[in-house]
Structure formats: structure tokens, C-alpha cells
Amino acid sequence: MDSNQKKTLVLGASDNPARYSYLAINRLRAAKHPVVAIGKKNTKVFDVDVDTEKKQYPNVDTVTVYLNPENQKGYYDYILSLHPKRIIFNPGAENEELAGLAKSNGIQPMEACTLVLLSTGQF
């Protein structure tokens, strides 16, 4: 894996082209980042399988969150168990509680938009 490639978990993935998580998977793959995804239903977005189970994916660099804070609660332990370098809280997903847990586990929380980070070369 190229050092510029960041394996990314899209949490709250959707196969609906109108959803930002769908666009994020598309843009991440266009930028050659490896992507794994978890959503409400087993489906596929481009070449990425969307799972419904909390799988232990190895070497996750970034978790990008597209769930509101209430829906994130069941994923706290799971996200922390992946030991990502950072968690991106996309607009509407901002969560002080999870951000605090991330910091105390050495994970960088970011309130940002994955699509903007990708388009400006800051991902």
C-alpha cells in the first residue's frame, strides 16, 4: 500500500447516490484509497462491499462518520478497537463524547468534511 493511501472505514455507508457517504466512497476510490464500509444493509457501492456487521478490519487509518451522534453510540467500542489514526466527523456527525474518547485513546478527532478534504488535497 502506497504511503499516501489511507485505508478508510466509511461508517454510515449508503448505496443512495444522493447521500454524502456514497459520494465519499466514490471519491476515496477515485483517489486510490482502500475503502471498507458499514451501513444499514448489505450492498455494494462501486467496488466496495458495504457490510452490516462490525468486522475487525486491519490497518484502518481513518474512520469517516456519516451517522448522527445518537446512532454512533453502538459503535464507540468498535471504532476504538480498530485503533485508527483519526476519526472524521462529517457535518451532522459531530460528537463531543466520541471525540473525547478518541483523544483519550490517542486518536485524532476531526470535525471536517471528507469530500472537502479530498478535493483540497488535505485528506
Sine and cosine of phi, psi and omega as CSV:
sin_phi,cos_phi,sin_psi,cos_psi,sin_omega,cos_omega
0.00,0.00,0.78,-0.62,0.04,-1.00
-0.86,0.51,0.62,-0.78,-0.04,-1.00
-0.91,0.42,-0.32,0.95,0.05,-1.00
-0.99,0.12,-0.22,0.98,0.00,-1.00
-1.00,0.06,0.73,-0.68,-0.02,-1.00
-0.86,-0.51,0.93,-0.36,0.04,-1.00
-0.87,0.49,0.82,-0.57,-0.14,-0.99
-0.83,-0.56,0.74,-0.67,0.14,-0.99
-0.99,-0.12,0.86,-0.51,0.10,-1.00
-1.00,-0.06,0.93,-0.36,-0.03,-1.00
-0.98,-0.19,0.89,-0.46,-0.10,-0.99
0.98,-0.18,0.49,0.87,-0.04,-1.00
-0.92,0.38,0.59,-0.81,0.00,-1.00
-0.69,-0.72,0.53,-0.85,0.08,-1.00
-1.00,-0.04,0.20,0.98,0.04,-1.00
-1.00,0.07,0.91,-0.42,-0.05,-1.00
-0.86,0.51,-0.27,0.96,0.02,-1.00
-0.99,0.11,-0.14,0.99,-0.05,-1.00
-1.00,0.01,0.58,-0.81,0.00,-1.00
-0.91,0.42,-0.53,0.85,0.02,-1.00
-0.90,0.44,-0.58,0.82,0.06,-1.00
-0.90,0.44,-0.74,0.68,0.01,-1.00
-0.89,0.46,-0.62,0.78,0.01,-1.00
-0.89,0.45,-0.70,0.71,0.04,-1.00
-0.86,0.51,-0.71,0.70,0.01,-1.00
-0.85,0.53,-0.76,0.65,-0.06,-1.00
-0.95,0.32,-0.60,0.80,0.06,-1.00
-0.88,0.47,-0.70,0.71,0.00,-1.00
-0.92,0.38,-0.61,0.79,0.04,-1.00
-0.88,0.47,-0.52,0.86,0.03,-1.00
-1.00,0.03,0.13,0.99,0.08,-1.00
0.94,0.34,0.36,0.93,0.09,-1.00
-0.99,0.15,0.69,-0.73,0.11,-0.99
-0.92,0.38,0.68,-0.74,-0.06,-1.00
-0.77,-0.64,0.70,-0.72,0.22,-0.98
-0.85,-0.53,0.41,-0.91,-0.13,-0.99
-0.55,-0.84,0.56,-0.83,0.09,-1.00
-0.79,-0.62,0.73,-0.68,0.01,-1.00
-0.57,-0.82,-0.19,-0.98,-0.03,-1.00
-0.97,0.26,-0.44,0.90,-0.03,-1.00
-0.66,-0.75,0.48,-0.87,0.08,-1.00
-0.94,0.34,0.87,-0.50,-0.02,-1.00
-0.41,-0.91,-0.21,-0.98,0.02,-1.00
-0.65,-0.76,0.68,-0.73,0.09,-1.00
-0.84,-0.55,0.93,-0.37,-0.12,-0.99
0.84,0.55,-0.85,-0.53,-0.01,-1.00
-0.99,-0.17,0.26,0.96,-0.08,-1.00
-0.96,-0.30,0.84,-0.55,0.10,-1.00
-0.98,0.22,0.75,-0.67,0.07,-1.00
-0.99,-0.15,0.87,-0.49,0.00,-1.00
-0.99,-0.13,0.32,-0.95,0.10,-1.00
-0.96,-0.28,-0.21,0.98,-0.04,-1.00
-0.99,-0.12,0.43,-0.90,0.04,-1.00
-0.99,0.10,1.00,0.03,-0.02,-1.00
-1.00,0.07,0.51,-0.86,0.04,-1.00
-1.00,0.07,0.99,0.14,0.03,-1.00
-0.96,0.28,0.75,-0.66,0.02,-1.00
-0.99,0.16,0.46,-0.89,0.15,-0.99
0.85,0.53,0.65,0.76,0.07,-1.00
-0.98,0.20,0.85,-0.52,0.03,-1.00
-0.99,0.10,-0.69,0.72,-0.15,-0.99
-0.72,-0.69,0.69,-0.72,0.20,-0.98
-0.94,-0.34,0.86,-0.51,0.05,-1.00
-0.95,-0.32,0.83,-0.55,-0.21,-0.98
-0.97,-0.24,0.80,-0.60,0.06,-1.00
-0.84,-0.54,0.61,0.79,0.05,-1.00
-0.85,-0.53,0.56,-0.83,0.07,-1.00
-0.94,0.33,0.35,-0.94,-0.09,-1.00
-0.80,0.60,-0.61,0.79,0.00,-1.00
-0.88,0.47,-0.66,0.75,-0.01,-1.00
-0.98,0.22,-0.20,0.98,0.03,-1.00
-0.98,0.18,-0.41,0.91,-0.15,-0.99
-0.78,0.62,-0.66,0.75,-0.01,-1.00
-0.95,0.31,-0.07,1.00,-0.03,-1.00
-0.94,-0.35,-0.07,1.00,-0.07,-1.00
-0.78,0.63,-0.86,0.51,-0.06,-1.00
-0.88,0.48,-0.63,0.78,0.00,-1.00
-0.88,0.47,-0.77,0.64,-0.02,-1.00
-0.86,0.52,-0.73,0.68,-0.01,-1.00
-0.89,0.46,-0.57,0.82,-0.02,-1.00
-0.93,0.38,-0.35,0.94,0.02,-1.00
-0.98,0.19,-0.28,0.96,-0.02,-1.00
0.79,0.61,0.77,0.64,0.04,-1.00
-0.94,0.33,0.29,-0.96,0.09,-1.00
-0.97,0.26,-0.53,0.85,-0.04,-1.00
-0.48,-0.88,0.36,-0.93,0.11,-0.99
-0.84,-0.55,0.83,-0.57,0.06,-1.00
-0.99,-0.15,0.87,-0.50,0.07,-1.00
-0.99,-0.10,0.97,-0.23,0.00,-1.00
-0.94,0.33,0.30,-0.95,-0.02,-1.00
-0.78,0.62,0.77,-0.63,-0.04,-1.00
1.00,-0.07,-0.20,0.98,-0.02,-1.00
-0.95,-0.31,0.05,1.00,-0.04,-1.00
-0.81,0.58,0.71,-0.70,-0.11,-0.99
-0.48,-0.88,0.98,-0.20,-0.03,-1.00
-0.89,0.45,-0.60,0.80,-0.02,-1.00
-0.89,0.46,-0.78,0.63,0.01,-1.00
-0.93,0.37,-0.59,0.81,0.05,-1.00
-0.87,0.49,-0.65,0.76,0.03,-1.00
-0.91,0.42,-0.68,0.73,0.06,-1.00
-0.89,0.46,-0.65,0.76,0.02,-1.00
-0.87,0.50,-0.77,0.63,-0.01,-1.00
-0.84,0.55,-0.70,0.71,-0.04,-1.00
-0.94,0.34,-0.19,0.98,0.07,-1.00
-0.95,-0.31,0.25,0.97,0.06,-1.00
0.96,0.26,0.40,0.92,-0.01,-1.00
-0.94,-0.33,0.72,-0.70,-0.01,-1.00
-0.99,0.15,0.89,-0.45,0.12,-0.99
-1.00,0.06,0.63,-0.77,0.02,-1.00
-0.72,-0.69,0.79,-0.62,0.18,-0.98
-1.00,-0.06,0.97,-0.24,-0.10,-0.99
-0.37,-0.93,0.08,-1.00,0.06,-1.00
-0.92,-0.39,0.87,-0.49,-0.01,-1.00
-0.82,0.58,-0.66,0.75,-0.02,-1.00
-0.89,0.46,-0.65,0.76,0.02,-1.00
-0.93,0.37,-0.70,0.71,0.02,-1.00
-0.85,0.53,-0.68,0.73,0.02,-1.00
-0.91,0.42,-0.70,0.71,-0.09,-1.00
-0.95,0.32,-0.39,0.92,0.00,-1.00
-0.98,-0.21,0.12,0.99,0.04,-1.00
0.96,0.29,0.34,0.94,-0.03,-1.00
-0.98,-0.21,0.05,1.00,-0.04,-1.00
-0.93,0.37,0.00,0.00,0.00,0.00
